[in-house]
Amino acid sequence: MNVILMMVLMMSYIQLPHKMNVADQYRRSQPPTFHQGFTLVEIAVVVLIMGFLLGSVLGPLTEQQKNQNIKKAETALEEIHDALLGYAALNGYLPCPATVASSGVESRVGGPGTDCTTEHGYVPSATLGLNGKFNANRLITDPWGEPLRYSLNDINTWEYAKQISVNSTAPTFDICESAACASGDILAARVAIVIYSLGPDRNAASTSADQAENLNNNDIFVSHFPVEATGSEFDDIVYWLSPNTLILHLVKAGQL
């Protein structure tokens, strides 16, 4: 019985490779088959889906980065605002704007107590001792690489750059909601200084009258909510300093 069982097992062992070889020979005898590739329609659908997925991810990331940069610009302007108050509390007057050629230092005709060379320029970051990112002219910049702007009112032959008093002449800068600056558009009247960023679009190729007004080098500045509509674009970030706040800090500092 054991012998018969062993013979059956041996025959099975011998036949198994034989059957596999026959099957292999059959498969090899068949002509090769080729898998059909993707059609153009299928490829287009895949590309469309991938584009949609990438857009759904990159869109929010881009908007998030934009909002983060706006917050950084606002924080920088707040720090500059505080530094200007500190400078005035220490010296009894405000620094002049910097120019492209002054390397971040306030630009005066002479030494302290002399006239400023310009009413509208850039934040004198070196004079104020500010930290931040700087361009090739050593001007402190916003998150989009544009130098931060600073305007100091030149009323009464640079009174606010020489010696501020409780009887100082009221400055002439107005902050408005539109370039027209009608009486109902004024947000803040007679402010002493204005500091601002040109915002994410850097005023590039803009035809907006409101954005253009902030670069017109006059006494009117515009500040309002962001607008994206072509021809009405606006994303400038504007801060200002009231002479009342300024005098209060000088009184607290013992300058007045």
Secondary structure as GFF3:
##gff-version 3
##sequence-region A 1 256
A	DSSP	alpha_helix	2	29	.	.	.	ID=ss1
A	DSSP	alpha_helix	40	91	.	.	.	ID=ss2
A	DSSP	beta_strand	120	122	.	.	.	ID=ss3
A	DSSP	alpha_helix	125	128	.	.	.	ID=ss4
A	DSSP	beta_strand	149	152	.	.	.	ID=ss5
A	DSSP	alpha_helix	155	158	.	.	.	ID=ss6
A	DSSP	three_ten_helix	159	161	.	.	.	ID=ss7
A	DSSP	beta_strand	173	176	.	.	.	ID=ss8
A	DSSP	three_ten_helix	183	185	.	.	.	ID=ss9
A	DSSP	beta_strand	186	191	.	.	.	ID=ss10
A	DSSP	beta_strand	193	197	.	.	.	ID=ss11
A	DSSP	alpha_helix	209	213	.	.	.	ID=ss12
A	DSSP	beta_strand	220	222	.	.	.	ID=ss13
A	DSSP	beta_strand	237	241	.	.	.	ID=ss14
A	DSSP	alpha_helix	243	252	.	.	.	ID=ss15
###
